[in-house]
Amino acid sequence: MIDLHGISQETFDDAVGYEVTSRDVYEKRCRCLTWPNPQSGPTGAIGHDFGQASRKQIEADWEGRISDAELGALLSCAGVTGPARAI
């Protein structure tokens, strides 16, 4: 079972249905980082572009919700967009 971090299952299901069409698609496509287009940065969850986010915003959104190692990886993505996006 996925940790919903305080939101209801119904809210989660609505967001997944709207954004990615199904939980199965979410599990396959949204649980790892992707690069949706050349101008974006590493993108994860549902549309969270870590390249467009500041370190402070990434910490506010993710600290305490994921491991310190995972948070460190996301923090390294702050400001990384376009051709420089390779991790």
C-alpha positions as CSV (number, residue, x, y, z in Angstrom):
1,M,0.0,0.0,0.0
2,I,1.3,3.4,-0.9
3,D,1.8,6.0,1.9
4,L,-0.7,8.8,1.1
5,H,0.9,11.3,3.5
6,G,-2.3,12.4,5.0
7,I,-4.6,12.7,2.0
8,S,-7.6,10.5,1.6
9,Q,-7.6,7.5,-0.7
10,E,-10.5,9.2,-2.6
11,T,-8.5,12.3,-3.2
12,F,-5.5,10.3,-4.3
13,D,-7.6,8.2,-6.7
14,D,-9.2,11.3,-8.1
15,A,-5.8,12.9,-8.8
16,V,-4.4,9.7,-10.3
17,G,-7.5,9.3,-12.5
18,Y,-7.3,12.9,-13.7
19,E,-3.6,13.2,-14.2
20,V,-2.5,9.7,-15.3
21,T,-5.8,7.8,-16.0
22,S,-5.2,4.9,-13.6
23,R,-3.3,3.6,-10.6
24,D,-1.5,1.1,-12.8
25,V,-0.2,3.9,-15.1
26,Y,0.8,5.9,-12.0
27,E,2.8,2.9,-10.6
28,K,4.5,2.4,-13.9
29,R,5.2,6.0,-14.9
30,C,5.1,8.3,-11.9
31,R,7.1,6.5,-9.2
32,C,10.5,7.4,-10.8
33,L,12.0,10.5,-12.3
34,T,11.3,11.3,-16.0
35,W,12.1,14.2,-18.4
36,P,8.9,15.1,-20.2
37,N,10.4,17.6,-22.5
38,P,13.8,19.2,-23.3
39,Q,13.1,22.3,-21.2
40,S,12.0,20.5,-18.1
41,G,14.0,19.2,-15.3
42,P,13.8,15.8,-13.6
43,T,10.1,15.3,-13.0
44,G,8.5,12.9,-10.5
45,A,5.3,12.1,-8.6
46,I,2.6,13.8,-10.6
47,G,4.1,16.7,-12.4
48,H,6.6,17.8,-9.8
49,D,9.4,19.4,-11.9
50,F,12.4,19.3,-9.5
51,G,14.5,21.3,-12.0
52,Q,12.1,24.2,-11.7
53,A,11.9,24.0,-7.9
54,S,14.3,25.5,-5.4
55,R,16.0,23.4,-2.8
56,K,13.9,25.1,-0.1
57,Q,10.7,24.2,-1.9
58,I,11.8,20.6,-2.5
59,E,12.6,20.3,1.2
60,A,9.3,21.8,2.2
61,D,7.4,19.4,-0.1
62,W,9.4,16.1,0.6
63,E,11.3,16.3,3.9
64,G,10.0,13.6,6.3
65,R,8.0,11.9,3.5
66,I,10.9,10.1,1.9
67,S,14.3,8.9,3.0
68,D,17.2,11.3,3.5
69,A,19.0,9.6,0.6
70,E,16.0,10.1,-1.7
71,L,15.7,13.7,-0.5
72,G,19.4,14.3,-1.3
73,A,18.9,13.0,-4.8
74,L,15.9,15.3,-5.4
75,L,17.8,18.3,-3.9
76,S,20.6,17.7,-6.4
77,C,18.0,18.2,-9.2
78,A,17.0,21.8,-8.1
79,G,17.7,24.2,-10.9
80,V,18.8,21.4,-13.4
81,T,16.9,21.8,-16.6
82,G,17.4,21.3,-20.4
83,P,20.6,19.7,-21.7
84,A,22.3,19.9,-18.3
85,R,19.6,17.7,-16.7
86,A,21.5,14.4,-16.9
87,I,22.0,13.1,-13.4
